[in-house]
């Protein structure tokens, strides 16, 4: 018996806001892929605090998503969720 592809929860495609789209692209993506792309951006731009890797130091693009200069990796999902529409 074949299983249907996962389409709900973290696998449901979501639409990034224009601010988040500047980082992850403007196409609908599963939430898990949005988070992965944000992490790719953070690592590519060396935005983790070297003294506390759990802290993300926002550049101009991330400030538009987070609404602040820095946040922890645990807070990050809360701010990203505000920029996603089902």
Phi and psi restraints in degrees (value plus and minus 20) as a CYANA .aco file:
   2 UNK   PHI     -99.5   -59.5
   2 UNK   PSI     125.3   165.3
   3 UNK   PHI    -117.8   -77.8
   3 UNK   PSI     125.3   165.3
   4 UNK   PHI     -91.7   -51.7
   4 UNK   PSI     129.6   169.6
   5 UNK   PHI     -82.8   -42.8
   5 UNK   PSI     127.9   167.9
   6 UNK   PHI     -93.6   -53.6
   6 UNK   PSI     107.0   147.0
   7 UNK   PHI    -148.2  -108.2
   7 UNK   PSI     -23.2    16.8
   8 UNK   PHI    -127.2   -87.2
   8 UNK   PSI     156.6   196.6
   9 UNK   PHI      36.4    76.4
   9 UNK   PSI    -148.8  -108.8
  10 UNK   PHI     -89.4   -49.4
  10 UNK   PSI     -36.6     3.4
  11 UNK   PHI    -112.1   -72.1
  11 UNK   PSI     -29.5    10.5
  12 UNK   PHI     -90.6   -50.6
  12 UNK   PSI     111.6   151.6
  13 UNK   PHI     -84.8   -44.8
  13 UNK   PSI     116.6   156.6
  14 UNK   PHI    -146.6  -106.6
  14 UNK   PSI     133.8   173.8
  15 UNK   PHI    -118.2   -78.2
  15 UNK   PSI      97.2   137.2
  16 UNK   PHI     -90.8   -50.8
  16 UNK   PSI     128.7   168.7
  17 UNK   PHI     -87.1   -47.1
  17 UNK   PSI     145.6   185.6
  18 UNK   PHI     -77.0   -37.0
  18 UNK   PSI     -56.6   -16.6
  19 UNK   PHI     -85.7   -45.7
  19 UNK   PSI     -65.2   -25.2
  20 UNK   PHI     -93.2   -53.2
  20 UNK   PSI     -53.5   -13.5
  21 UNK   PHI     -80.0   -40.0
  21 UNK   PSI     -48.1    -8.1
  22 UNK   PHI     -84.3   -44.3
  22 UNK   PSI     -39.1     0.9
  23 UNK   PHI    -123.1   -83.1
  23 UNK   PSI     -64.0   -24.0
  24 UNK   PHI    -127.3   -87.3
  24 UNK   PSI     -24.8    15.2
  25 UNK   PHI      75.9   115.9
  25 UNK   PSI     143.4   183.4
  26 UNK   PHI    -118.6   -78.6
  26 UNK   PSI     -17.2    22.8
  27 UNK   PHI    -100.1   -60.1
  27 UNK   PSI     134.5   174.5
  28 UNK   PHI     -86.2   -46.2
  28 UNK   PSI     115.3   155.3
  29 UNK   PHI    -157.7  -117.7
  29 UNK   PSI     134.6   174.6
  30 UNK   PHI     -83.6   -43.6
  30 UNK   PSI     126.6   166.6
  31 UNK   PHI     -73.6   -33.6
  31 UNK   PSI     -59.2   -19.2
  32 UNK   PHI     -81.5   -41.5
  32 UNK   PSI     -57.4   -17.4
  33 UNK   PHI     -92.8   -52.8
  33 UNK   PSI     -54.4   -14.4
  34 UNK   PHI     -79.1   -39.1
  34 UNK   PSI     -68.3   -28.3
  35 UNK   PHI     -81.5   -41.5
  35 UNK   PSI     -63.1   -23.1
  36 UNK   PHI     -80.0   -40.0
  36 UNK   PSI     -62.9   -22.9
  37 UNK   PHI     -88.4   -48.4
  37 UNK   PSI     -55.9   -15.9
  38 UNK   PHI     -83.5   -43.5
  38 UNK   PSI     -62.8   -22.8
  39 UNK   PHI     -83.8   -43.8
  39 UNK   PSI     -59.8   -19.8
  40 UNK   PHI     -78.6   -38.6
  40 UNK   PSI     -64.0   -24.0
  41 UNK   PHI     -82.5   -42.5
  41 UNK   PSI     -66.4   -26.4
  42 UNK   PHI     -79.6   -39.6
  42 UNK   PSI     -65.6   -25.6
  43 UNK   PHI     -89.7   -49.7
  43 UNK   PSI     -61.2   -21.2
  44 UNK   PHI     -83.9   -43.9
  44 UNK   PSI     -51.0   -11.0
  45 UNK   PHI    -123.4   -83.4
  45 UNK   PSI      -9.9    30.1
  46 UNK   PHI      32.1    72.1
  46 UNK   PSI      34.7    74.7
  47 UNK   PHI    -121.2   -81.2
  47 UNK   PSI     -13.3    26.7
  48 UNK   PHI    -106.4   -66.4
  48 UNK   PSI     118.6   158.6
  49 UNK   PHI     -82.7   -42.7
  49 UNK   PSI     100.7   140.7
  50 UNK   PHI     -82.5   -42.5
  50 UNK   PSI     -44.8    -4.8
  51 UNK   PHI    -109.4   -69.4
  51 UNK   PSI     -36.8     3.2
  52 UNK   PHI    -168.5  -128.5
  52 UNK   PSI      71.4   111.4
  53 UNK   PHI     -81.5   -41.5
  53 UNK   PSI     -36.7     3.3
  54 UNK   PHI     -97.3   -57.3
  54 UNK   PSI     -31.8     8.2
  55 UNK   PHI    -119.2   -79.2
  55 UNK   PSI     112.1   152.1
  56 UNK   PHI    -125.5   -85.5
  56 UNK   PSI     106.6   146.6
  57 UNK   PHI    -117.4   -77.4
  57 UNK   PSI      89.5   129.5
  58 UNK   PHI     -93.3   -53.3
  58 UNK   PSI     115.9   155.9
  59 UNK   PHI    -109.1   -69.1
  59 UNK   PSI    -191.2  -151.2
  60 UNK   PHI     -79.5   -39.5
  60 UNK   PSI     -61.9   -21.9
  61 UNK   PHI     -86.2   -46.2
  61 UNK   PSI     -64.4   -24.4
  62 UNK   PHI     -90.3   -50.3
  62 UNK   PSI     -50.5   -10.5
  63 UNK   PHI     -79.5   -39.5
  63 UNK   PSI     -54.4   -14.4
  64 UNK   PHI     -88.9   -48.9
  64 UNK   PSI     -46.0    -6.0
  65 UNK   PHI    -108.0   -68.0
  65 UNK   PSI     -67.7   -27.7
  66 UNK   PHI     -98.6   -58.6
  66 UNK   PSI     -49.5    -9.5
  67 UNK   PHI      55.4    95.4
  67 UNK   PSI      -3.4    36.6
  68 UNK   PHI    -178.8  -138.8
  68 UNK   PSI     151.1   191.1
  69 UNK   PHI     -97.1   -57.1
  69 UNK   PSI     -46.4    -6.4
  70 UNK   PHI    -176.6  -136.6
  70 UNK   PSI     140.5   180.5
  71 UNK   PHI    -178.3  -138.3
  71 UNK   PSI     146.6   186.6
  72 UNK   PHI    -105.6   -65.6
  72 UNK   PSI     142.7   182.7
  73 UNK   PHI     -83.5   -43.5
  73 UNK   PSI     -42.9    -2.9
  74 UNK   PHI     -97.9   -57.9
  74 UNK   PSI     -54.3   -14.3
  75 UNK   PHI     -95.3   -55.3
  75 UNK   PSI     -46.6    -6.6
  76 UNK   PHI     -72.0   -32.0
  76 UNK   PSI     -64.5   -24.5
  77 UNK   PHI     -81.0   -41.0
  77 UNK   PSI     -55.2   -15.2
  78 UNK   PHI     -81.9   -41.9
  78 UNK   PSI     -63.7   -23.7
  79 UNK   PHI     -92.1   -52.1
  79 UNK   PSI     -58.2   -18.2
  80 UNK   PHI     -84.8   -44.8
  80 UNK   PSI     -60.7   -20.7
  81 UNK   PHI     -77.4   -37.4
  81 UNK   PSI     -52.1   -12.1
  82 UNK   PHI     -89.5   -49.5
  82 UNK   PSI     -32.4     7.6
  83 UNK   PHI    -130.2   -90.2
  83 UNK   PSI      -1.1    38.9
  84 UNK   PHI    -143.6  -103.6
  84 UNK   PSI     117.3   157.3
  85 UNK   PHI    -141.2  -101.2
  85 UNK   PSI     120.4   160.4
